[in-house]
Amino acid sequence: MKKKIPLHTQIIAGLVLGLIVGLGIVKLGIAPDFTMNYIKPVGTIFINGLKMIAVPLVLASLIVGVSNLGDITKLSRIGGKTILTYIFTTALSVSIGLLIVNIFNPGKSLPIETRDNLMSLYTDAVGSRSLQAEELKQQSPLQPLVDMVPENVFQAATDNASMLQVVFFAIIVGIALIKIPKSKAEPVIAFFDGLNDVIIQIVGFIMILAPYGVFALMASLIVEITGDNPDSALELLLALLKYSLVVLGGLFFMILVVYPLILKSFTKVTYLDFFKAIRPAQLLAFTTSSSSATLPVTMKQVEEEIGVSEEVSSFVLPLGATINMDGTSLYQGVAAVFIAQALGMDLSFTQQLLIVMTATLASIGTAGVPGAGIIMLIIVLESIGVPAAGIALILAPDRILDMFRTIVNVTGDAMVCTVVASTEGELPDGLIRKSNPLTVS
């Protein structure tokens, strides 16, 4: 009987093969059109499949999760723990980013001439994102609260970027189901519970395509990146490499130091077992750069491998995919200081404290999709008086860094979910699954 290859192994194989094929296409001088027309569509289909179920999954799982809590007191307790923990880890991640970027000062090694040339090259891209950021900046301070309440829930459900509105609606429905008579609430809960199970089954179908989708995404990404700025100066590459290493250093510090310490402080789950359990979600986050698209897999792994109850995971994880962006917030702190350093601007302690506050607040409601962090970065830059056009300096490596910071976003969601479940007594004391037990200390 043939032994089935684990999903994470298949995804890793897809990543490696995609990298090799992408580099081979570039080396052989094959026209990019071949990759874009015949390889990338497979990855696009895979991503679209995950996006297709993101909204119904959040809607069904949150309604069931909130209604299953049974009373408003428990909801407010779990909700309070979840939101406070998310805010704490986000603020901590920004602070870590600011600390390491001030230690290594990557922006001070960027040549002025190269900087000016690159900024002029990205003028159009910067302008479009600056316009979006300017619209956000001119809004009322209470506009995020206004945006959270949908005018039309069906319209909100058609746009993954409006996920916070779907979350709000689902929580309200869940609370209403708690308040109405049980006899009337049970059929509605049963419907959404069944819908949730159907969606989880669809996730299984979509994940069959995961290795092929990851292969296609990686191969096309290599071709696209290699084609950008082939004549970049060596000094620029070194400065961007230093900047990228600072970002990556901060991200790995979150995953390898901060999260293990928090997990050890509040749970009995060892970090090695936790890491193994969410590995498929991390690999998927790396290739999709979308915490929303990865949400179905994150929920599946946390429930089946770690043993978090569906009651907790169906509330904490959809909320985390919407408001918790540890990796993105850390990147924004590093990027803001890097750009200021490259432009010859010294930021005061007050300005850097403002970065922490702005990046933390900006992470709430940021769409969990590729590239959303750039728009929020412009808000951060404007808040400290740094020209928004400076994002041109970091656009080149941003796609790669986006993949890594999404891993941190997803890992942070799963970690907080595990901590909340542990404090609520919703984690099993013994083995999680006979096929893949978790060690508890």
N, C-alpha and C positions, 0 to 999 in steps of 0.2 A: 504494500500500500504506500503510495507516494506521500511524503510529508509536505504539507502545504507551506509555502513560503510566507512568513509574516508580512502583514501589510506595510509596516515601516521599512522592512528590508526591500520590498518592491519599490517603495517611494524613493529610497536612497539610490537604488539602481537606476530609476528613472532620472533622478537628478544628475548622477554621474554620466550616464549615457547622453543626456541632453547637453551637458557641458562639453563632452567630447565631440558630439556631432556639430554643435554650434561653432566650436573652434575649427573643426574640419571644414565646414562650409566657408568660413572666413579665409582659412589658409588656402583652399583650392580656388578661391575667387568666384565661387558660385553666386549668381545674382541674388540679392536679398529677396526679390519677388518670389523665388521658389519657397523660401522659408515662410514668408508672410502668407502665401496662398495655399500651401499644402501641409505645413507643419503647425503653425500657430493656431489655425482653426480648431484643432483637436483640443488644445489647451483652453481656447475660448469656450468651447462647448462644455468642458468640465467646470470652468468657473461659472458659466451661466446656470448650469445645473445646481450648483451650490447656492447661488444667489436666488434661484427660483424658489427654494424652500426656506430661505432665511426668514422672510416676513411671517409666513404661516407657522413656522416653528416657534418664533418668538411669541406670537399671538397665542397659540394653543398652549405652549409650555408655561407661560406666565399666568394665564387665566387658571390653569389647573393648579399651578404652584401656589398662587395666592389663595385660591378657594380651599385648597387642602390644608392650609395653615389653621383653618377652623375658627379663629377669632382675631379680631383687630389688634389685640394686645400682642399676640405672637408675631403678627405681620409687622407691627411697628418696631418690635424688638429686633427681629431679623433684618428688617430694612435699615434700621439705625446702625446695626453692626456692619452691614454690608457697605453702606455709603460712607461711613466714617473711616472704615479700613481702606476703601478705595481712595479716598481723599488723602489719607495719611501716606499710602505707598506712592501716590502720584507726586505729592509735595517732596517726599524723600528722594524720589528718582531725579527730580529737577535739581535738587540741592547737590546730589552726587555728581550730576553732569557739570554743574557750575564749578564744583571743587576741582575736578580733574582737568577741566579746560583751562582754569586759571593756573594750574600747576605746570601744564605742558605748553601753553600758549601757541597752539598750532597756526593761528592766523598771522602771527608776526613774521613768518617765514615766506609769505607770499609776495613775489615781486610786483611793484606798482604797475609796470607796463603790461604784464600778463593779466593782471587783475582788470585793467581798463579794457583790454581787448575782449576778455571773456564776458564782461558785463554788457558790452555792445552787441556781442553775438546772441545773448539771451534776452535782448530787449523786449521782443514780442511776447515771449513766455512769461517774463516778469510782469509785463503790463497787464495781461489778462488776469493773472492771479492777484495783482495789486488792486484791480478794479473790484474783484469779489471781496477782498479784504476790506477795502474802503467802504463798501456797502455795509459790511458787518460792523465796522468801527463807528459809523454814523448812527447806528441804531440805539434805541434807549437801553439803559443798563438792565431793564426788566424784560427786554425783548426775548432773551432765552426762555423765560417763563411763558411768554406769549406764544413762541414757536412750539413749545412743548404740547400745547393743546391744539389738536387738529380741527380745522374747519370741516373737513370731510374725511372720515376715517378710511373710506374706500380709496380716496385719492392718495392718502398717506401710505396705504398698504401697497401702492404700486411703485413706490420709490424707496429703495433701500437706504438712501440718505436721510429719509424721514423716520428712521427707526425709533428715535426717542418719542415721537408721537404715537407710534404703535405700542411702545412700552407703556406710555401713560394710559392709553385706552385699555390695554389688557389689565393693568393694575386696577383701574376703576371697575371694570367688569368683574374681576375677581373679588373685589371688596363687596360689590353689589350682590354677588352670589352668596357671600357669607351672611349678608343681612336679610335676605329674603327667606321664606319658609323652606325647610330642607326638602320637602316633597317636590317643590317647584325647581329648586336649584339642581337636584341630582341628575335629571335628564340632560340639562345643559352641560354640567361638568362631565358627564359620561360621554357626550358628543365630542367635546374638546379633548378629553383623555384618549378617546379612540382616534381622533384626528392626529394627536401627537404621536401615537404608536404608528400610524400610517406613514407619517413624515419620517420617523426614525427608520422605518423599513426602506423608504425611498433613499435615505442617506446611504444605506447599505448598497443599493443598486448603483448609485452615483460613484461610490468609492471603488467599485470595480474598475472604473475608468481612471482612478487616481494616478497610478504609475505612468500611464500613457499621457494624461493631461500634464503631469509634472514634467515629463520628458519634453513635451512640446513647448511648454512655457519657458523652460530653461534654455532650450536650443534657440528659440526666437529671441529671448532676452539677450543672449550672448551676441547674436548677429546685430541686434539694434544698438547695443552699447558700444560694440567695437567700431561701428560705423560713425559714431559721434566724435567730433574733434580729434581726428587722427594726427593733426599737427600741433597738439597741445605742447606747451613748453615743459621741459623736464622739471623746472622749478615749480611749476603749477602742480604737476603730478605728485611731486614730493610733498608739497604743502597739503594737497587734498588727501594724500595717503596718511599724513600725520593726523589730519582732522578726522579721517575715517577711523583710524586706529584708536583715537581718543573716544569717539562715539562707541565703537565696538567694545573698548575696555570698560566703559561705563555699563553697557548692556550686559556684558558677561559678569560684571560685579553684582548686578541685580540678581541674575539667575543663579550664580554660584555662591554668593555670600548672603545677600539680604534675604532672599526668599527662603533659603534653608534655615536661617536663624529664626525667622517668623514662624515657619512651619514647626520647627523643633520646640518653640516656646509655647505653642497653642495646641499641638496635635501629637499623636503617638506614631504617625506615619513617617517612616524614614524618607529622607529626600531622594535617595537613590531609587526607591520603589515608586515614589511620586513621579520622578523624572521619566522612568521607564513607562509608567502608565500613560502619560500625556505625550509621549514621543510622536505618535502619528499626528496629533494635532499640531505639534510644533513644526514638524516637517511640512505639513500642509500650509501652515501660516507662513513659512519661509517662501513657498512658491507662489502663494496667492497674494501675499501682502495685504490680507484682509481678515481682520478678526471676526467680522460679520459672516463672511463666507466660511470661516473655519468653525463657527459656533456649533453646527450640528455634530461635528466630530469631537469637539471639546466636551460637549454634554455627554456623548456616548462613552468616551473614555473615562470621564470623572465618575459617572454612575457605575459602569460595568467593571472598571479596573481598580478604582480607589474605594468604591462602595458608598459614595455620597448618595443620600436618599434623593429620589426624584423631586420630593417636596422642596428641598433646599436648592438643588442644582437648577431646577426650572425657574427659580426666581433670581438667584444670584448671578448665574452666567449670562443670561440675556441682558441683564442690567449692566454687567461688566463689559460686555461687548459694545455697549453704547457709551458708557461714561468713564471706563477705566482704561487709560492709555499711558501706562508707566514708561514704556519704551519710547513712545512718541514725545512724551513730556521731557524725558532725559535728553533726547536728540535736540529738541527745541532750545533747551538751555545751552547745550554745547554749540549749536549752530549760531545762536544769537551772539554769543561772546566771540566766536571765531570770525564772524562777519565784521563785528565791531573792531576787532584787532586788525583784520585785514584792511580796514578803511582808516586805520590810524586813530581810532577812538578809544579812550579809556573809560570804562564803565565804573561808576561809583558803587559802593556797597548798597546804597538805596536803590539804584537802578537794577542791580542784580537781585535784590529782594523782590522788586517789582516783577522780574522775570519769573520768579517762583510763583507768585500770586497769579499772574496772567496765564502762565502755562497750565497751572492747576485748574483754573476756571475754564480755560479754553478747551481742556480735554473733555469736559462735560458737554455732551452733545456733538462732539466731533464724529463725523461719519466714519465707521470702521471699514473704509475702503482705501485702495491704493492712492497715495498722493494727497490725502486730506490734510496731512500734517503740514504741508507747505503753506496752505492758505492760513492755517492757524499760526504758523511761524511769522507770517507777515504782521499779524495782530501783535504778537510779542515784540517784534522789531519796532513797530510804530509806537508801542507803549513806552519804550526806552529811548526814543529819538534817533534810532539807527535807520538810514535809508532802506526802504523795502527792496529797492533794486539790487541790494547786496545779496539777495538769495541766488542771483545768477552765479555766484561763486561756489555754491554747493549743489547746483542742479545736476552736475555730471555724475557724482557718485550716489545721488539720492535714491535711485531705484534699488540699488544693492542694499543700502542702509535701511531702506523701508522694509525689506525682507527680514532683516535681523531684528529691527525694533518691533515688528509684528509678533515675532516669537516671544519677546518679552511681554507684550500686551496680553497674549493668550496665556502664557505661563502665569502671569499675575492674576488673571481672572480665575484660573484653576486653583491657584494657591489660596486666594481669598475664599473661594467656594469651600475648599477643604477645611480651612480654619473656622468658618462660620458653622459648617456642619459639625465639626468637633465640639465647638462651644455649645451647640444645641443638642448634643448627644445623638446626632444623626449619622455617626460613623460606626461601623461594626467593630467589635472588640477582637474578633477572630479573623480567620482567613476570608478574603474577599471572594475569590473564585478558586476552585480546585485546580483549574488549568493555569492560573496565573496569580498565586497568592501574593499579598503584600506583607512585608515584614513589619511587625509593630514592636516597639520597645517597651 
